[in-house]
Amino acid sequence: SPSLPLFGASFSCCNAQVTIDIGDEVRNQNKDLDEMDTDFDSTGGLLGNSMRRLKSLSKGGHNRVMCYLIVFVMFVFFLMYYMMR
């Protein structure tokens, strides 16, 4: 029957296009994951530096500065809560 070879050619054409689309999608997702990895690394570095500064501040005996920091953070959270309400 003449329709069977046409169907086979059509199927292989669609199959090739699906394979190409899947390859493109995988490349795009890999690129996005690499960008996210870089962003997480830089954020981790910033958080690590902040934690080191807080540890040195707490070990330095600067109790007054630590109290001011805690009061400031609480004030900011309450202000944000009030503004979002």
mmCIF file of the N, C-alpha and C atoms, coordinates in Angstrom:
data_MODEL
# 
_entry.id   MODEL 
# 
loop_
_atom_site.group_PDB 
_atom_site.id 
_atom_site.type_symbol 
_atom_site.label_atom_id 
_atom_site.label_alt_id 
_atom_site.label_comp_id 
_atom_site.label_asym_id 
_atom_site.label_entity_id 
_atom_site.label_seq_id 
_atom_site.pdbx_PDB_ins_code 
_atom_site.Cartn_x 
_atom_site.Cartn_y 
_atom_site.Cartn_z 
_atom_site.occupancy 
_atom_site.B_iso_or_equiv 
_atom_site.pdbx_formal_charge 
_atom_site.auth_seq_id 
_atom_site.auth_comp_id 
_atom_site.auth_asym_id 
_atom_site.auth_atom_id 
_atom_site.pdbx_PDB_model_num 
ATOM 1   N N  . SER A 1 1  ? 0.844  -1.174 0.000  1.00 0.00 ? 1  SER A N  1 
ATOM 2   C CA . SER A 1 1  ? 0.000  0.000  0.000  1.00 0.00 ? 1  SER A CA 1 
ATOM 3   C C  . SER A 1 1  ? 0.889  1.237  0.000  1.00 0.00 ? 1  SER A C  1 
ATOM 4   N N  . PRO A 1 2  ? 0.582  2.267  -0.782 1.00 0.00 ? 2  PRO A N  1 
ATOM 5   C CA . PRO A 1 2  ? 1.440  3.428  -0.920 1.00 0.00 ? 2  PRO A CA 1 
ATOM 6   C C  . PRO A 1 2  ? 1.430  4.337  0.301  1.00 0.00 ? 2  PRO A C  1 
ATOM 7   N N  . SER A 1 3  ? 0.442  4.265  1.163  1.00 0.00 ? 3  SER A N  1 
ATOM 8   C CA . SER A 1 3  ? 0.387  5.167  2.314  1.00 0.00 ? 3  SER A CA 1 
ATOM 9   C C  . SER A 1 3  ? 1.363  4.772  3.411  1.00 0.00 ? 3  SER A C  1 
ATOM 10  N N  . LEU A 1 4  ? 1.756  3.516  3.493  1.00 0.00 ? 4  LEU A N  1 
ATOM 11  C CA . LEU A 1 4  ? 2.663  3.078  4.544  1.00 0.00 ? 4  LEU A CA 1 
ATOM 12  C C  . LEU A 1 4  ? 4.047  3.714  4.429  1.00 0.00 ? 4  LEU A C  1 
ATOM 13  N N  . PRO A 1 5  ? 4.682  3.796  3.290  1.00 0.00 ? 5  PRO A N  1 
ATOM 14  C CA . PRO A 1 5  ? 5.986  4.466  3.231  1.00 0.00 ? 5  PRO A CA 1 
ATOM 15  C C  . PRO A 1 5  ? 5.884  5.956  3.561  1.00 0.00 ? 5  PRO A C  1 
ATOM 16  N N  . LEU A 1 6  ? 4.799  6.591  3.171  1.00 0.00 ? 6  LEU A N  1 
ATOM 17  C CA . LEU A 1 6  ? 4.621  8.004  3.500  1.00 0.00 ? 6  LEU A CA 1 
ATOM 18  C C  . LEU A 1 6  ? 4.485  8.193  5.008  1.00 0.00 ? 6  LEU A C  1 
ATOM 19  N N  . PHE A 1 7  ? 3.752  7.303  5.636  1.00 0.00 ? 7  PHE A N  1 
ATOM 20  C CA . PHE A 1 7  ? 3.580  7.384  7.085  1.00 0.00 ? 7  PHE A CA 1 
ATOM 21  C C  . PHE A 1 7  ? 4.918  7.188  7.795  1.00 0.00 ? 7  PHE A C  1 
ATOM 22  N N  . GLY A 1 8  ? 5.729  6.259  7.311  1.00 0.00 ? 8  GLY A N  1 
ATOM 23  C CA . GLY A 1 8  ? 7.040  6.006  7.909  1.00 0.00 ? 8  GLY A CA 1 
ATOM 24  C C  . GLY A 1 8  ? 7.962  7.203  7.763  1.00 0.00 ? 8  GLY A C  1 
ATOM 25  N N  . ALA A 1 9  ? 7.952  7.846  6.606  1.00 0.00 ? 9  ALA A N  1 
ATOM 26  C CA . ALA A 1 9  ? 8.792  9.022  6.396  1.00 0.00 ? 9  ALA A CA 1 
ATOM 27  C C  . ALA A 1 9  ? 8.319  10.171 7.269  1.00 0.00 ? 9  ALA A C  1 
ATOM 28  N N  . SER A 1 10 ? 7.019  10.328 7.394  1.00 0.00 ? 10 SER A N  1 
ATOM 29  C CA . SER A 1 10 ? 6.457  11.392 8.232  1.00 0.00 ? 10 SER A CA 1 
ATOM 30  C C  . SER A 1 10 ? 6.815  11.154 9.695  1.00 0.00 ? 10 SER A C  1 
ATOM 31  N N  . PHE A 1 11 ? 6.740  9.909  10.131 1.00 0.00 ? 11 PHE A N  1 
ATOM 32  C CA . PHE A 1 11 ? 7.047  9.575  11.518 1.00 0.00 ? 11 PHE A CA 1 
ATOM 33  C C  . PHE A 1 11 ? 8.527  9.823  11.825 1.00 0.00 ? 11 PHE A C  1 
ATOM 34  N N  . SER A 1 12 ? 9.414  9.436  10.914 1.00 0.00 ? 12 SER A N  1 
ATOM 35  C CA . SER A 1 12 ? 10.847 9.636  11.175 1.00 0.00 ? 12 SER A CA 1 
ATOM 36  C C  . SER A 1 12 ? 11.183 11.125 11.166 1.00 0.00 ? 12 SER A C  1 
ATOM 37  N N  . CYS A 1 13 ? 10.487 11.905 10.353 1.00 0.00 ? 13 CYS A N  1 
ATOM 38  C CA . CYS A 1 13 ? 10.703 13.355 10.340 1.00 0.00 ? 13 CYS A CA 1 
ATOM 39  C C  . CYS A 1 13 ? 10.274 13.961 11.678 1.00 0.00 ? 13 CYS A C  1 
ATOM 40  N N  . CYS A 1 14 ? 9.099  13.583 12.173 1.00 0.00 ? 14 CYS A N  1 
ATOM 41  C CA . CYS A 1 14 ? 8.614  14.083 13.463 1.00 0.00 ? 14 CYS A CA 1 
ATOM 42  C C  . CYS A 1 14 ? 9.500  13.614 14.602 1.00 0.00 ? 14 CYS A C  1 
ATOM 43  N N  . ASN A 1 15 ? 9.957  12.381 14.524 1.00 0.00 ? 15 ASN A N  1 
ATOM 44  C CA . ASN A 1 15 ? 10.820 11.821 15.549 1.00 0.00 ? 15 ASN A CA 1 
ATOM 45  C C  . ASN A 1 15 ? 12.139 12.589 15.602 1.00 0.00 ? 15 ASN A C  1 
ATOM 46  N N  . ALA A 1 16 ? 12.690 12.937 14.441 1.00 0.00 ? 16 ALA A N  1 
ATOM 47  C CA . ALA A 1 16 ? 13.932 13.695 14.404 1.00 0.00 ? 16 ALA A CA 1 
ATOM 48  C C  . ALA A 1 16 ? 13.732 15.084 15.000 1.00 0.00 ? 16 ALA A C  1 
ATOM 49  N N  . GLN A 1 17 ? 12.584 15.717 14.706 1.00 0.00 ? 17 GLN A N  1 
ATOM 50  C CA . GLN A 1 17 ? 12.312 17.049 15.242 1.00 0.00 ? 17 GLN A CA 1 
ATOM 51  C C  . GLN A 1 17 ? 12.147 16.998 16.760 1.00 0.00 ? 17 GLN A C  1 
ATOM 52  N N  . VAL A 1 18 ? 11.477 15.973 17.267 1.00 0.00 ? 18 VAL A N  1 
ATOM 53  C CA . VAL A 1 18 ? 11.316 15.824 18.713 1.00 0.00 ? 18 VAL A CA 1 
ATOM 54  C C  . VAL A 1 18 ? 12.671 15.629 19.374 1.00 0.00 ? 18 VAL A C  1 
ATOM 55  N N  . THR A 1 19 ? 13.528 14.857 18.752 1.00 0.00 ? 19 THR A N  1 
ATOM 56  C CA . THR A 1 19 ? 14.867 14.622 19.290 1.00 0.00 ? 19 THR A CA 1 
ATOM 57  C C  . THR A 1 19 ? 15.670 15.924 19.328 1.00 0.00 ? 19 THR A C  1 
ATOM 58  N N  . ILE A 1 20 ? 15.570 16.721 18.285 1.00 0.00 ? 20 ILE A N  1 
ATOM 59  C CA . ILE A 1 20 ? 16.266 18.013 18.249 1.00 0.00 ? 20 ILE A CA 1 
ATOM 60  C C  . ILE A 1 20 ? 15.719 18.942 19.328 1.00 0.00 ? 20 ILE A C  1 
ATOM 61  N N  . ASP A 1 21 ? 14.388 18.976 19.469 1.00 0.00 ? 21 ASP A N  1 
ATOM 62  C CA . ASP A 1 21 ? 13.768 19.832 20.494 1.00 0.00 ? 21 ASP A CA 1 
ATOM 63  C C  . ASP A 1 21 ? 14.195 19.415 21.902 1.00 0.00 ? 21 ASP A C  1 
ATOM 64  N N  . ILE A 1 22 ? 14.258 18.109 22.142 1.00 0.00 ? 22 ILE A N  1 
ATOM 65  C CA . ILE A 1 22 ? 14.682 17.620 23.454 1.00 0.00 ? 22 ILE A CA 1 
ATOM 66  C C  . ILE A 1 22 ? 16.132 18.026 23.718 1.00 0.00 ? 22 ILE A C  1 
ATOM 67  N N  . GLY A 1 23 ? 16.988 17.896 22.709 1.00 0.00 ? 23 GLY A N  1 
ATOM 68  C CA . GLY A 1 23 ? 18.391 18.295 22.863 1.00 0.00 ? 23 GLY A CA 1 
ATOM 69  C C  . GLY A 1 23 ? 18.519 19.778 23.176 1.00 0.00 ? 23 GLY A C  1 
ATOM 70  N N  . ASP A 1 24 ? 17.732 20.619 22.473 1.00 0.00 ? 24 ASP A N  1 
ATOM 71  C CA . ASP A 1 24 ? 17.749 22.063 22.748 1.00 0.00 ? 24 ASP A CA 1 
ATOM 72  C C  . ASP A 1 24 ? 17.294 22.363 24.168 1.00 0.00 ? 24 ASP A C  1 
ATOM 73  N N  . GLU A 1 25 ? 16.247 21.684 24.597 1.00 0.00 ? 25 GLU A N  1 
ATOM 74  C CA . GLU A 1 25 ? 15.727 21.911 25.950 1.00 0.00 ? 25 GLU A CA 1 
ATOM 75  C C  . GLU A 1 25 ? 16.744 21.501 27.010 1.00 0.00 ? 25 GLU A C  1 
ATOM 76  N N  . VAL A 1 26 ? 17.415 20.389 26.799 1.00 0.00 ? 26 VAL A N  1 
ATOM 77  C CA . VAL A 1 26 ? 18.433 19.927 27.749 1.00 0.00 ? 26 VAL A CA 1 
ATOM 78  C C  . VAL A 1 26 ? 19.584 20.932 27.826 1.00 0.00 ? 26 VAL A C  1 
ATOM 79  N N  . ARG A 1 27 ? 20.019 21.455 26.677 1.00 0.00 ? 27 ARG A N  1 
ATOM 80  C CA . ARG A 1 27 ? 21.092 22.450 26.687 1.00 0.00 ? 27 ARG A CA 1 
ATOM 81  C C  . ARG A 1 27 ? 20.663 23.723 27.426 1.00 0.00 ? 27 ARG A C  1 
ATOM 82  N N  . ASN A 1 28 ? 19.434 24.171 27.181 1.00 0.00 ? 28 ASN A N  1 
ATOM 83  C CA . ASN A 1 28 ? 18.941 25.364 27.877 1.00 0.00 ? 28 ASN A CA 1 
ATOM 84  C C  . ASN A 1 28 ? 18.860 25.150 29.386 1.00 0.00 ? 28 ASN A C  1 
ATOM 85  N N  . GLN A 1 29 ? 18.378 23.981 29.790 1.00 0.00 ? 29 GLN A N  1 
ATOM 86  C CA . GLN A 1 29 ? 18.272 23.710 31.225 1.00 0.00 ? 29 GLN A CA 1 
ATOM 87  C C  . GLN A 1 29 ? 19.645 23.576 31.868 1.00 0.00 ? 29 GLN A C  1 
ATOM 88  N N  . ASN A 1 30 ? 20.599 22.995 31.172 1.00 0.00 ? 30 ASN A N  1 
ATOM 89  C CA . ASN A 1 30 ? 21.963 22.911 31.709 1.00 0.00 ? 30 ASN A CA 1 
ATOM 90  C C  . ASN A 1 30 ? 22.557 24.295 31.888 1.00 0.00 ? 30 ASN A C  1 
ATOM 91  N N  . LYS A 1 31 ? 22.309 25.192 30.927 1.00 0.00 ? 31 LYS A N  1 
ATOM 92  C CA . LYS A 1 31 ? 22.804 26.568 31.035 1.00 0.00 ? 31 LYS A CA 1 
ATOM 93  C C  . LYS A 1 31 ? 22.168 27.260 32.236 1.00 0.00 ? 31 LYS A C  1 
ATOM 94  N N  . ASP A 1 32 ? 20.848 27.068 32.419 1.00 0.00 ? 32 ASP A N  1 
ATOM 95  C CA . ASP A 1 32 ? 20.160 27.668 33.571 1.00 0.00 ? 32 ASP A CA 1 
ATOM 96  C C  . ASP A 1 32 ? 20.702 27.124 34.883 1.00 0.00 ? 32 ASP A C  1 
ATOM 97  N N  . LEU A 1 33 ? 20.958 25.830 34.939 1.00 0.00 ? 33 LEU A N  1 
ATOM 98  C CA . LEU A 1 33 ? 21.504 25.232 36.161 1.00 0.00 ? 33 LEU A CA 1 
ATOM 99  C C  . LEU A 1 33 ? 22.904 25.758 36.461 1.00 0.00 ? 33 LEU A C  1 
ATOM 100 N N  . ASP A 1 34 ? 23.721 25.950 35.429 1.00 0.00 ? 34 ASP A N  1 
ATOM 101 C CA . ASP A 1 34 ? 25.059 26.518 35.640 1.00 0.00 ? 34 ASP A CA 1 
ATOM 102 C C  . ASP A 1 34 ? 24.967 27.935 36.191 1.00 0.00 ? 34 ASP A C  1 
ATOM 103 N N  . GLU A 1 35 ? 24.028 28.728 35.671 1.00 0.00 ? 35 GLU A N  1 
ATOM 104 C CA . GLU A 1 35 ? 23.850 30.091 36.178 1.00 0.00 ? 35 GLU A CA 1 
ATOM 105 C C  . GLU A 1 35 ? 23.380 30.079 37.631 1.00 0.00 ? 35 GLU A C  1 
ATOM 106 N N  . MET A 1 36 ? 22.460 29.167 37.951 1.00 0.00 ? 36 MET A N  1 
ATOM 107 C CA . MET A 1 36 ? 21.982 29.060 39.335 1.00 0.00 ? 36 MET A CA 1 
ATOM 108 C C  . MET A 1 36 ? 23.110 28.640 40.265 1.00 0.00 ? 36 MET A C  1 
ATOM 109 N N  . ASP A 1 37 ? 23.962 27.745 39.805 1.00 0.00 ? 37 ASP A N  1 
ATOM 110 C CA . ASP A 1 37 ? 25.085 27.287 40.618 1.00 0.00 ? 37 ASP A CA 1 
ATOM 111 C C  . ASP A 1 37 ? 26.012 28.454 40.944 1.00 0.00 ? 37 ASP A C  1 
ATOM 112 N N  . THR A 1 38 ? 26.276 29.286 39.947 1.00 0.00 ? 38 THR A N  1 
ATOM 113 C CA . THR A 1 38 ? 27.122 30.462 40.159 1.00 0.00 ? 38 THR A CA 1 
ATOM 114 C C  . THR A 1 38 ? 26.467 31.419 41.153 1.00 0.00 ? 38 THR A C  1 
ATOM 115 N N  . ASP A 1 39 ? 25.163 31.634 41.002 1.00 0.00 ? 39 ASP A N  1 
ATOM 116 C CA . ASP A 1 39 ? 24.447 32.523 41.923 1.00 0.00 ? 39 ASP A CA 1 
ATOM 117 C C  . ASP A 1 39 ? 24.468 31.984 43.348 1.00 0.00 ? 39 ASP A C  1 
ATOM 118 N N  . PHE A 1 40 ? 24.262 30.675 43.504 1.00 0.00 ? 40 PHE A N  1 
ATOM 119 C CA . PHE A 1 40 ? 24.282 30.083 44.842 1.00 0.00 ? 40 PHE A CA 1 
ATOM 120 C C  . PHE A 1 40 ? 25.667 30.167 45.460 1.00 0.00 ? 40 PHE A C  1 
ATOM 121 N N  . ASP A 1 41 ? 26.704 29.987 44.641 1.00 0.00 ? 41 ASP A N  1 
ATOM 122 C CA . ASP A 1 41 ? 28.068 30.098 45.164 1.00 0.00 ? 41 ASP A CA 1 
ATOM 123 C C  . ASP A 1 41 ? 28.347 31.502 45.675 1.00 0.00 ? 41 ASP A C  1 
ATOM 124 N N  . SER A 1 42 ? 27.935 32.511 44.920 1.00 0.00 ? 42 SER A N  1 
ATOM 125 C CA . SER A 1 42 ? 28.195 33.891 45.357 1.00 0.00 ? 42 SER A CA 1 
ATOM 126 C C  . SER A 1 42 ? 27.372 34.229 46.594 1.00 0.00 ? 42 SER A C  1 
ATOM 127 N N  . THR A 1 43 ? 26.137 33.733 46.660 1.00 0.00 ? 43 THR A N  1 
ATOM 128 C CA . THR A 1 43 ? 25.310 33.974 47.843 1.00 0.00 ? 43 THR A CA 1 
ATOM 129 C C  . THR A 1 43 ? 25.904 33.272 49.054 1.00 0.00 ? 43 THR A C  1 
ATOM 130 N N  . GLY A 1 44 ? 26.395 32.052 48.862 1.00 0.00 ? 44 GLY A N  1 
ATOM 131 C CA . GLY A 1 44 ? 27.026 31.327 49.959 1.00 0.00 ? 44 GLY A CA 1 
ATOM 132 C C  . GLY A 1 44 ? 28.258 32.054 50.481 1.00 0.00 ? 44 GLY A C  1 
ATOM 133 N N  . GLY A 1 45 ? 29.022 32.650 49.572 1.00 0.00 ? 45 GLY A N  1 
ATOM 134 C CA . GLY A 1 45 ? 30.188 33.426 49.987 1.00 0.00 ? 45 GLY A CA 1 
ATOM 135 C C  . GLY A 1 45 ? 29.796 34.637 50.804 1.00 0.00 ? 45 GLY A C  1 
ATOM 136 N N  . LEU A 1 46 ? 28.734 35.332 50.378 1.00 0.00 ? 46 LEU A N  1 
ATOM 137 C CA . LEU A 1 46 ? 28.264 36.500 51.126 1.00 0.00 ? 46 LEU A CA 1 
ATOM 138 C C  . LEU A 1 46 ? 27.766 36.106 52.517 1.00 0.00 ? 46 LEU A C  1 
ATOM 139 N N  . LEU A 1 47 ? 27.009 35.013 52.576 1.00 0.00 ? 47 LEU A N  1 
ATOM 140 C CA . LEU A 1 47 ? 26.506 34.567 53.874 1.00 0.00 ? 47 LEU A CA 1 
ATOM 141 C C  . LEU A 1 47 ? 27.647 34.106 54.777 1.00 0.00 ? 47 LEU A C  1 
ATOM 142 N N  . GLY A 1 48 ? 28.636 33.443 54.199 1.00 0.00 ? 48 GLY A N  1 
ATOM 143 C CA . GLY A 1 48 ? 29.787 33.007 54.989 1.00 0.00 ? 48 GLY A CA 1 
ATOM 144 C C  . GLY A 1 48 ? 30.547 34.190 55.578 1.00 0.00 ? 48 GLY A C  1 
ATOM 145 N N  . ASN A 1 49 ? 30.732 35.246 54.765 1.00 0.00 ? 49 ASN A N  1 
ATOM 146 C CA . ASN A 1 49 ? 31.411 36.445 55.259 1.00 0.00 ? 49 ASN A CA 1 
ATOM 147 C C  . ASN A 1 49 ? 30.606 37.114 56.367 1.00 0.00 ? 49 ASN A C  1 
ATOM 148 N N  . SER A 1 50 ? 29.299 37.166 56.199 1.00 0.00 ? 50 SER A N  1 
ATOM 149 C CA . SER A 1 50 ? 28.441 37.779 57.226 1.00 0.00 ? 50 SER A CA 1 
ATOM 150 C C  . SER A 1 50 ? 28.512 36.991 58.532 1.00 0.00 ? 50 SER A C  1 
ATOM 151 N N  . MET A 1 51 ? 28.497 35.673 58.425 1.00 0.00 ? 51 MET A N  1 
ATOM 152 C CA . MET A 1 51 ? 28.561 34.852 59.633 1.00 0.00 ? 51 MET A CA 1 
ATOM 153 C C  . MET A 1 51 ? 29.916 35.028 60.329 1.00 0.00 ? 51 MET A C  1 
ATOM 154 N N  . ARG A 1 52 ? 30.991 35.128 59.562 1.00 0.00 ? 52 ARG A N  1 
ATOM 155 C CA . ARG A 1 52 ? 32.303 35.350 60.173 1.00 0.00 ? 52 ARG A CA 1 
ATOM 156 C C  . ARG A 1 52 ? 32.347 36.686 60.912 1.00 0.00 ? 52 ARG A C  1 
ATOM 157 N N  . ARG A 1 53 ? 31.762 37.706 60.314 1.00 0.00 ? 53 ARG A N  1 
ATOM 158 C CA . ARG A 1 53 ? 31.729 39.016 60.972 1.00 0.00 ? 53 ARG A CA 1 
ATOM 159 C C  . ARG A 1 53 ? 30.906 38.972 62.247 1.00 0.00 ? 53 ARG A C  1 
ATOM 160 N N  . LEU A 1 54 ? 29.752 38.278 62.210 1.00 0.00 ? 54 LEU A N  1 
ATOM 161 C CA . LEU A 1 54 ? 28.927 38.175 63.414 1.00 0.00 ? 54 LEU A CA 1 
ATOM 162 C C  . LEU A 1 54 ? 29.647 37.393 64.512 1.00 0.00 ? 54 LEU A C  1 
ATOM 163 N N  . LYS A 1 55 ? 30.361 36.336 64.138 1.00 0.00 ? 55 LYS A N  1 
ATOM 164 C CA . LYS A 1 55 ? 31.103 35.568 65.139 1.00 0.00 ? 55 LYS A CA 1 
ATOM 165 C C  . LYS A 1 55 ? 32.204 36.414 65.772 1.00 0.00 ? 55 LYS A C  1 
ATOM 166 N N  . SER A 1 56 ? 32.914 37.159 64.940 1.00 0.00 ? 56 SER A N  1 
ATOM 167 C CA . SER A 1 56 ? 33.987 37.993 65.495 1.00 0.00 ? 56 SER A CA 1 
ATOM 168 C C  . SER A 1 56 ? 33.403 39.110 66.355 1.00 0.00 ? 56 SER A C  1 
ATOM 169 N N  . LEU A 1 57 ? 32.233 39.605 65.991 1.00 0.00 ? 57 LEU A N  1 
ATOM 170 C CA . LEU A 1 57 ? 31.578 40.632 66.784 1.00 0.00 ? 57 LEU A CA 1 
ATOM 171 C C  . LEU A 1 57 ? 31.140 40.073 68.136 1.00 0.00 ? 57 LEU A C  1 
ATOM 172 N N  . SER A 1 58 ? 30.596 38.861 68.127 1.00 0.00 ? 58 SER A N  1 
ATOM 173 C CA . SER A 1 58 ? 30.132 38.273 69.379 1.00 0.00 ? 58 SER A CA 1 
ATOM 174 C C  . SER A 1 58 ? 31.302 37.857 70.279 1.00 0.00 ? 58 SER A C  1 
ATOM 175 N N  . LYS A 1 59 ? 32.428 37.474 69.701 1.00 0.00 ? 59 LYS A N  1 
ATOM 176 C CA . LYS A 1 59 ? 33.579 37.070 70.498 1.00 0.00 ? 59 LYS A CA 1 
ATOM 177 C C  . LYS A 1 59 ? 34.372 38.268 71.021 1.00 0.00 ? 59 LYS A C  1 
ATOM 178 N N  . GLY A 1 60 ? 34.188 39.417 70.403 1.00 0.00 ? 60 GLY A N  1 
ATOM 179 C CA . GLY A 1 60 ? 34.971 40.588 70.756 1.00 0.00 ? 60 GLY A CA 1 
ATOM 180 C C  . GLY A 1 60 ? 34.512 41.277 72.024 1.00 0.00 ? 60 GLY A C  1 
ATOM 181 N N  . GLY A 1 61 ? 33.432 40.843 72.619 1.00 0.00 ? 61 GLY A N  1 
ATOM 182 C CA . GLY A 1 61 ? 32.951 41.464 73.841 1.00 0.00 ? 61 GLY A CA 1 
ATOM 183 C C  . GLY A 1 61 ? 32.211 42.770 73.591 1.00 0.00 ? 61 GLY A C  1 
ATOM 184 N N  . HIS A 1 62 ? 31.726 42.953 72.405 1.00 0.00 ? 62 HIS A N  1 
ATOM 185 C CA . HIS A 1 62 ? 30.977 44.161 72.074 1.00 0.00 ? 62 HIS A CA 1 
ATOM 186 C C  . HIS A 1 62 ? 29.498 43.923 72.347 1.00 0.00 ? 62 HIS A C  1 
ATOM 187 N N  . ASN A 1 63 ? 29.164 43.769 73.618 1.00 0.00 ? 63 ASN A N  1 
ATOM 188 C CA . ASN A 1 63 ? 27.786 43.445 73.976 1.00 0.00 ? 63 ASN A CA 1 
ATOM 189 C C  . ASN A 1 63 ? 26.831 44.569 73.611 1.00 0.00 ? 63 ASN A C  1 
ATOM 190 N N  . ARG A 1 64 ? 27.254 45.796 73.780 1.00 0.00 ? 64 ARG A N  1 
ATOM 191 C CA . ARG A 1 64 ? 26.379 46.921 73.468 1.00 0.00 ? 64 ARG A CA 1 
ATOM 192 C C  . ARG A 1 64 ? 26.055 46.954 71.972 1.00 0.00 ? 64 ARG A C  1 
ATOM 193 N N  . VAL A 1 65 ? 27.065 46.724 71.141 1.00 0.00 ? 65 VAL A N  1 
ATOM 194 C CA . VAL A 1 65 ? 26.852 46.711 69.693 1.00 0.00 ? 65 VAL A CA 1 
ATOM 195 C C  . VAL A 1 65 ? 25.929 45.562 69.307 1.00 0.00 ? 65 VAL A C  1 
ATOM 196 N N  . MET A 1 66 ? 26.099 44.415 69.952 1.00 0.00 ? 66 MET A N  1 
ATOM 197 C CA . MET A 1 66 ? 25.243 43.264 69.671 1.00 0.00 ? 66 MET A CA 1 
ATOM 198 C C  . MET A 1 66 ? 23.800 43.566 70.057 1.00 0.00 ? 66 MET A C  1 
ATOM 199 N N  . CYS A 1 67 ? 23.592 44.223 71.175 1.00 0.00 ? 67 CYS A N  1 
ATOM 200 C CA . CYS A 1 67 ? 22.231 44.594 71.584 1.00 0.00 ? 67 CYS A CA 1 
ATOM 201 C C  . CYS A 1 67 ? 21.614 45.556 70.580 1.00 0.00 ? 67 CYS A C  1 
ATOM 202 N N  . TYR A 1 68 ? 22.385 46.534 70.127 1.00 0.00 ? 68 TYR A N  1 
ATOM 203 C CA . TYR A 1 68 ? 21.875 47.465 69.120 1.00 0.00 ? 68 TYR A CA 1 
ATOM 204 C C  . TYR A 1 68 ? 21.508 46.729 67.832 1.00 0.00 ? 68 TYR A C  1 
ATOM 205 N N  . LEU A 1 69 ? 22.325 45.776 67.462 1.00 0.00 ? 69 LEU A N  1 
ATOM 206 C CA . LEU A 1 69 ? 22.057 45.000 66.253 1.00 0.00 ? 69 LEU A CA 1 
ATOM 207 C C  . LEU A 1 69 ? 20.758 44.213 66.391 1.00 0.00 ? 69 LEU A C  1 
ATOM 208 N N  . ILE A 1 70 ? 20.566 43.566 67.525 1.00 0.00 ? 70 ILE A N  1 
ATOM 209 C CA . ILE A 1 70 ? 19.354 42.780 67.749 1.00 0.00 ? 70 ILE A CA 1 
ATOM 210 C C  . ILE A 1 70 ? 18.126 43.685 67.760 1.00 0.00 ? 70 ILE A C  1 
ATOM 211 N N  . VAL A 1 71 ? 18.217 44.825 68.433 1.00 0.00 ? 71 VAL A N  1 
ATOM 212 C CA . VAL A 1 71 ? 17.086 45.763 68.473 1.00 0.00 ? 71 VAL A CA 1 
ATOM 213 C C  . VAL A 1 71 ? 16.776 46.279 67.068 1.00 0.00 ? 71 VAL A C  1 
ATOM 214 N N  . PHE A 1 72 ? 17.801 46.583 66.296 1.00 0.00 ? 72 PHE A N  1 
ATOM 215 C CA . PHE A 1 72 ? 17.592 47.066 64.934 1.00 0.00 ? 72 PHE A CA 1 
ATOM 216 C C  . PHE A 1 72 ? 16.901 46.013 64.077 1.00 0.00 ? 72 PHE A C  1 
ATOM 217 N N  . VAL A 1 73 ? 17.349 44.780 64.160 1.00 0.00 ? 73 VAL A N  1 
ATOM 218 C CA . VAL A 1 73 ? 16.749 43.700 63.375 1.00 0.00 ? 73 VAL A CA 1 
ATOM 219 C C  . VAL A 1 73 ? 15.291 43.504 63.774 1.00 0.00 ? 73 VAL A C  1 
ATOM 220 N N  . MET A 1 74 ? 15.006 43.528 65.069 1.00 0.00 ? 74 MET A N  1 
ATOM 221 C CA . MET A 1 74 ? 13.619 43.382 65.518 1.00 0.00 ? 74 MET A CA 1 
ATOM 222 C C  . MET A 1 74 ? 12.769 44.541 65.011 1.00 0.00 ? 74 MET A C  1 
ATOM 223 N N  . PHE A 1 75 ? 13.316 45.759 65.051 1.00 0.00 ? 75 PHE A N  1 
ATOM 224 C CA . PHE A 1 75 ? 12.596 46.924 64.556 1.00 0.00 ? 75 PHE A CA 1 
ATOM 225 C C  . PHE A 1 75 ? 12.265 46.776 63.070 1.00 0.00 ? 75 PHE A C  1 
ATOM 226 N N  . VAL A 1 76 ? 13.232 46.308 62.293 1.00 0.00 ? 76 VAL A N  1 
ATOM 227 C CA . VAL A 1 76 ? 12.999 46.133 60.858 1.00 0.00 ? 76 VAL A CA 1 
ATOM 228 C C  . VAL A 1 76 ? 11.926 45.090 60.608 1.00 0.00 ? 76 VAL A C  1 
ATOM 229 N N  . PHE A 1 77 ? 11.959 43.975 61.348 1.00 0.00 ? 77 PHE A N  1 
ATOM 230 C CA . PHE A 1 77 ? 10.941 42.949 61.162 1.00 0.00 ? 77 PHE A CA 1 
ATOM 231 C C  . PHE A 1 77 ? 9.552  43.469 61.544 1.00 0.00 ? 77 PHE A C  1 
ATOM 232 N N  . PHE A 1 78 ? 9.449  44.181 62.649 1.00 0.00 ? 78 PHE A N  1 
ATOM 233 C CA . PHE A 1 78 ? 8.158  44.732 63.038 1.00 0.00 ? 78 PHE A CA 1 
ATOM 234 C C  . PHE A 1 78 ? 7.668  45.771 62.027 1.00 0.00 ? 78 PHE A C  1 
ATOM 235 N N  . LEU A 1 79 ? 8.581  46.572 61.517 1.00 0.00 ? 79 LEU A N  1 
ATOM 236 C CA . LEU A 1 79 ? 8.207  47.565 60.518 1.00 0.00 ? 79 LEU A CA 1 
ATOM 237 C C  . LEU A 1 79 ? 7.703  46.876 59.246 1.00 0.00 ? 79 LEU A C  1 
ATOM 238 N N  . MET A 1 80 ? 8.390  45.838 58.823 1.00 0.00 ? 80 MET A N  1 
ATOM 239 C CA . MET A 1 80 ? 7.946  45.090 57.640 1.00 0.00 ? 80 MET A CA 1 
ATOM 240 C C  . MET A 1 80 ? 6.594  44.442 57.891 1.00 0.00 ? 80 MET A C  1 
ATOM 241 N N  . TYR A 1 81 ? 6.403  43.875 59.075 1.00 0.00 ? 81 TYR A N  1 
ATOM 242 C CA . TYR A 1 81 ? 5.128  43.247 59.421 1.00 0.00 ? 81 TYR A CA 1 
ATOM 243 C C  . TYR A 1 81 ? 4.012  44.285 59.380 1.00 0.00 ? 81 TYR A C  1 
ATOM 244 N N  . TYR A 1 82 ? 4.262  45.440 59.945 1.00 0.00 ? 82 TYR A N  1 
ATOM 245 C CA . TYR A 1 82 ? 3.247  46.499 59.972 1.00 0.00 ? 82 TYR A CA 1 
ATOM 246 C C  . TYR A 1 82 ? 2.909  46.984 58.550 1.00 0.00 ? 82 TYR A C  1 
ATOM 247 N N  . MET A 1 83 ? 3.928  47.099 57.716 1.00 0.00 ? 83 MET A N  1 
ATOM 248 C CA . MET A 1 83 ? 3.703  47.575 56.338 1.00 0.00 ? 83 MET A CA 1 
ATOM 249 C C  . MET A 1 83 ? 2.980  46.548 55.494 1.00 0.00 ? 83 MET A C  1 
ATOM 250 N N  . MET A 1 84 ? 3.205  45.265 55.735 1.00 0.00 ? 84 MET A N  1 
ATOM 251 C CA . MET A 1 84 ? 2.564  44.217 54.947 1.00 0.00 ? 84 MET A CA 1 
ATOM 252 C C  . MET A 1 84 ? 1.143  43.926 55.410 1.00 0.00 ? 84 MET A C  1 
ATOM 253 N N  . ARG A 1 85 ? 0.811  44.350 56.590 1.00 0.00 ? 85 ARG A N  1 
ATOM 254 C CA . ARG A 1 85 ? -0.501 44.075 57.159 1.00 0.00 ? 85 ARG A CA 1 
ATOM 255 C C  . ARG A 1 85 ? -1.489 44.969 56.549 1.00 0.00 ? 85 ARG A C  1 
# 
